[in-house]
Amino acid sequence: MAGWINRENRVPQYQRIMQGADNLRLWEKARGKWMIPAYKVLLFTTFGSSMYMMGRLVLGHKTWFGKN
């Protein structure tokens, strides 16, 4: 633990990296550009399929397609 006491302060260096002029949002730098859109696709797909199947169950159909 003695090495942590006189350690260099790297916060300004990390702030320069995160607050650079690259016109990216913070979540894009921290998580990547693909994570939030992929999450939204998954979220809306599962929500939409749940609503579709609930509507079919209300109408009396117990399968995804057809009139069974």
C-alpha positions as CSV (number, residue, x, y, z in Angstrom):
1,M,0.0,0.0,0.0
2,A,3.0,2.3,0.4
3,G,3.1,2.8,-3.4
4,W,-0.3,4.3,-3.5
5,I,0.5,7.2,-1.1
6,N,2.9,9.1,-3.4
7,R,1.2,8.1,-6.7
8,E,1.0,10.5,-9.6
9,N,-2.4,12.2,-10.1
10,R,-3.7,11.0,-13.5
11,V,-7.1,12.6,-13.3
12,P,-6.2,15.6,-15.5
13,Q,-4.8,13.2,-18.1
14,Y,-8.0,11.1,-18.1
15,Q,-10.2,14.3,-18.3
16,R,-8.3,15.4,-21.4
17,I,-9.1,12.0,-23.0
18,M,-12.8,12.0,-22.0
19,Q,-13.4,15.7,-22.8
20,G,-11.6,15.8,-26.0
21,A,-13.0,17.6,-29.1
22,D,-14.1,14.5,-31.0
23,N,-17.9,15.3,-30.8
24,L,-18.8,12.0,-29.1
25,R,-21.2,11.6,-26.2
26,L,-19.9,10.3,-23.0
27,W,-21.8,7.0,-23.3
28,E,-20.2,6.5,-26.7
29,K,-16.7,6.8,-25.3
30,A,-17.4,4.7,-22.3
31,R,-19.5,1.9,-23.8
32,G,-19.0,2.1,-27.6
33,K,-21.3,3.2,-30.3
34,W,-23.0,-0.2,-30.7
35,M,-24.1,-0.9,-27.2
36,I,-27.0,1.5,-26.7
37,P,-28.5,1.0,-30.2
38,A,-28.3,-2.8,-29.8
39,Y,-30.0,-2.5,-26.5
40,K,-32.8,-0.4,-28.0
41,V,-33.3,-2.9,-30.8
42,L,-33.6,-5.7,-28.4
43,L,-35.9,-3.7,-26.1
44,F,-38.3,-2.7,-28.8
45,T,-38.3,-6.1,-30.5
46,T,-39.2,-7.9,-27.3
47,F,-41.8,-5.3,-26.4
48,G,-43.3,-5.4,-29.9
49,S,-43.4,-9.2,-30.0
50,S,-45.0,-9.4,-26.5
51,M,-47.7,-6.9,-27.6
52,Y,-48.3,-8.8,-30.8
53,M,-48.7,-12.1,-29.0
54,M,-50.9,-10.6,-26.3
55,G,-53.2,-9.2,-29.0
56,R,-53.4,-12.6,-30.6
57,L,-54.2,-14.3,-27.3
58,V,-57.1,-11.8,-26.7
59,L,-58.5,-12.8,-30.1
60,G,-58.2,-16.5,-29.2
61,H,-55.2,-17.6,-31.2
62,K,-52.5,-19.5,-29.3
63,T,-49.9,-19.6,-32.0
64,W,-47.7,-16.9,-33.6
65,F,-49.2,-17.4,-37.0
66,G,-52.3,-19.1,-38.3
67,K,-55.8,-19.5,-36.9
68,N,-55.1,-22.3,-34.3
